[in-house]
Amino acid sequence: MPAHFTVRLDAGAARAGVRACAAELGVDAAPALASLPAGELAFNAIALDAQGRPVPVLHSDLGFALMLQQPPAELIERELAAVMRPFPAGLMTGVGMVVANGAYTDAALRPLFGPDRYHGAVVWSWQQALLAAGLARQLARGDLPDRTRALLAGAQQALWAVILPTQAQSNSELWSWTWADGAYRMQAFGPGAATADESNAAQLWSTVYLAVRPPLAAGTMSA
């Protein structure tokens, strides 16, 4: 994770972005605002723009780093905290972990990362499985301090808490959501949902849950 991808926002800017995004999407901002740090917010950008500046979109590719690398403890803690906050401060919703969150970018870019976009605030089944596998891999390391291990274990529990209730959709490519009666509700991604693309009903990569299993304390997935 090269340093030039690092986004740093002061507390005021972070809170303003979360409020604006929540208002645009019609979701409750309170849990997200309560989860933000009192000071600076930092996370890795989704990309660099033409001038080499980080594009401040939070995303789920942390799963690749946890699965394929051995990041230092401080980086794990920073990135995991960013991802696991309630949307639109982080990526977590009641129907899964979304793959991108445009709350911290400008108003012109935010619509490109909404719940109607294929690579926006939608839940990709295999990205959740990738993060789950990455968390398990990092917990198997013997060189991480207790604080980091506690954060990893907490994230693992929180992630499986949204994976298991949606397991009927786990072989789907992706799904979106709506907000109703104070909660996130799963919604199909595709025709009739005003989306730019559609979900494939079955994807080979979404059969990953045949190999990625929940920790015993989280329960079991049905066959």
C-alpha positions in Angstrom: 0.0 0.0 0.0 2.2 2.9 -1.2 2.1 6.0 0.9 1.1 8.3 -2.0 -2.3 6.6 -1.9 -3.0 7.8 1.6 -6.0 10.1 2.1 -5.9 12.4 5.2 -9.0 14.4 6.2 -9.5 16.6 9.2 -12.5 15.8 11.4 -14.7 18.6 10.1 -14.2 17.6 6.4 -14.9 13.9 7.2 -18.1 14.7 9.1 -19.3 17.0 6.4 -18.8 14.3 3.7 -20.7 11.7 5.7 -23.6 14.1 6.4 -23.8 15.1 2.7 -23.7 11.5 1.5 -26.3 10.3 4.0 -28.6 13.1 3.0 -28.2 12.4 -0.7 -29.0 8.7 -0.2 -31.6 9.2 2.5 -29.9 7.1 5.2 -29.4 7.8 8.9 -26.1 9.5 9.4 -26.1 9.2 13.2 -24.3 5.8 13.6 -21.8 6.7 10.9 -21.0 10.1 12.5 -20.7 8.5 15.9 -18.1 6.1 14.6 -15.7 8.7 13.2 -12.5 9.5 15.1 -12.3 12.8 17.0 -9.1 13.7 15.0 -7.8 13.0 11.5 -9.3 10.3 9.3 -6.9 8.4 7.1 -7.4 5.6 4.6 -6.0 4.4 1.2 -7.5 6.0 -1.9 -9.1 3.9 -4.6 -6.8 5.5 -7.3 -4.7 8.5 -8.2 -6.1 11.2 -10.5 -4.3 12.6 -13.5 -2.2 14.9 -11.3 -1.1 12.0 -9.1 -3.4 13.0 -6.2 -5.3 10.3 -4.2 -9.0 10.0 -5.1 -10.7 9.9 -1.7 -13.0 7.0 -2.2 -13.0 4.3 0.5 -13.0 0.8 -0.9 -12.9 -2.9 0.0 -9.6 -3.9 -1.6 -8.1 -4.2 1.9 -9.1 -7.9 1.5 -6.4 -8.4 -1.1 -3.7 -7.0 1.2 -4.9 -9.1 4.2 -5.0 -12.2 2.0 -1.8 -11.8 0.1 0.5 -9.7 2.2 1.7 -9.3 5.8 0.9 -5.6 6.4 2.4 -3.9 9.5 0.1 -3.7 12.5 -0.5 0.0 12.3 -1.6 -0.2 8.7 -4.0 -3.1 9.5 -5.5 -1.1 12.3 -6.0 2.1 10.3 -7.5 0.4 7.2 -9.6 -2.0 9.2 -11.1 0.8 11.3 -11.9 2.7 8.1 -13.6 -0.2 6.4 -15.6 -1.5 9.3 -17.4 1.7 10.3 -21.1 2.0 9.5 -21.8 3.3 6.0 -21.5 6.1 4.9 -18.5 6.6 7.2 -17.2 3.1 6.4 -18.4 0.2 4.2 -20.7 -1.8 6.6 -24.5 -2.0 6.1 -27.1 -4.3 7.5 -27.1 -6.3 4.2 -23.3 -6.6 3.7 -20.1 -4.7 3.1 -20.3 -2.4 0.1 -17.3 -2.2 -2.2 -17.0 1.6 -2.5 -18.0 4.7 -0.5 -17.9 8.1 -2.1 -18.8 10.1 1.0 -15.3 11.7 1.2 -15.0 12.8 -2.4 -16.6 15.9 -4.0 -20.3 16.2 -4.9 -19.6 15.7 -8.6 -18.0 12.3 -8.1 -20.3 10.9 -5.4 -23.0 9.8 -7.8 -20.5 7.5 -9.5 -20.3 5.4 -6.3 -23.9 5.2 -5.4 -26.0 2.0 -4.8 -27.1 2.1 -8.5 -23.5 1.7 -9.7 -21.8 -1.6 -10.5 -18.7 -0.6 -8.7 -20.4 1.7 -6.2 -22.1 1.3 -2.8 -23.2 -2.3 -3.6 -22.4 -5.6 -2.0 -20.2 -8.0 -3.9 -20.4 -11.5 -2.4 -16.8 -12.6 -3.3 -15.3 -9.4 -1.9 -16.9 -10.2 1.5 -15.4 -13.7 1.2 -12.0 -12.3 0.3 -12.0 -10.1 3.4 -13.2 -13.0 5.6 -10.3 -15.2 4.3 -7.9 -12.3 4.8 -9.0 -11.7 8.4 -8.5 -15.4 9.1 -5.0 -15.4 7.6 -3.9 -12.4 9.6 -5.3 -13.9 12.8 -3.0 -16.9 12.1 0.1 -14.7 12.3 2.2 -14.9 15.4 3.8 -11.5 15.1 0.9 -9.1 15.7 0.2 -7.3 19.0 -2.8 -8.1 21.1 -4.5 -4.8 20.1 -4.3 -5.6 16.4 -5.5 -9.2 17.0 -8.5 -7.9 18.9 -9.4 -5.6 16.1 -9.1 -8.4 13.6 -11.2 -10.7 15.7 -13.9 -8.0 16.1 -13.9 -7.3 12.4 -14.2 -11.0 11.7 -17.2 -11.3 14.0 -18.9 -8.2 12.5 -18.3 -9.3 8.9 -19.8 -12.8 9.4 -22.7 -11.2 11.2 -23.8 -9.6 7.9 -22.7 -12.5 5.7 -24.7 -15.3 7.4 -28.1 -13.6 7.3 -27.7 -13.0 3.5 -26.3 -16.5 2.7 -29.2 -17.2 0.4 -27.7 -14.6 -1.9 -24.1 -15.7 -1.4 -23.7 -17.3 -4.9 -25.0 -14.1 -6.6 -22.6 -11.7 -8.1 -23.7 -8.6 -6.2 -26.8 -6.9 -4.7 -27.8 -3.4 -3.8 -30.0 -2.0 -1.0 -32.7 0.5 -0.1 -33.3 2.3 3.2 -36.8 1.8 4.7 -38.2 1.9 8.2 -34.8 2.8 9.7 -32.9 -0.1 8.2 -31.1 -1.3 5.1 -33.1 -3.7 2.9 -31.6 -5.9 0.3 -32.5 -5.1 -3.3 -31.6 -6.9 -6.5 -29.1 -5.1 -8.7 -30.3 -5.0 -12.3 -33.3 -4.3 -14.6 -36.2 -2.5 -12.9 -33.9 -1.1 -10.2 -32.7 1.9 -12.2 -29.1 0.5 -12.4 -26.6 1.0 -15.1 -25.9 -2.8 -15.4 -27.3 -6.0 -13.9 -26.1 -8.7 -11.6 -25.4 -12.2 -12.9 -27.5 -14.6 -10.9 -24.6 -17.1 -10.6 -20.9 -16.5 -10.6 -18.2 -19.1 -10.3 -16.2 -16.8 -8.0 -19.2 -16.5 -5.6 -18.9 -20.3 -4.9 -15.9 -19.3 -2.8 -17.9 -20.0 0.4 -17.4 -23.7 -0.3 -13.9 -23.0 1.0 -14.3 -19.9 3.1 -16.2 -20.9 6.2 -17.2 -18.9 9.2 -15.3 -19.2 12.5 -17.1 -21.7 14.9 -18.4 -18.9 17.1 -20.2 -17.2 14.2 -22.3 -20.2 13.2 -22.4 -22.3 10.1 -23.4 -21.8 6.5 -26.0 -24.1 5.1 -25.0 -26.5 2.3 
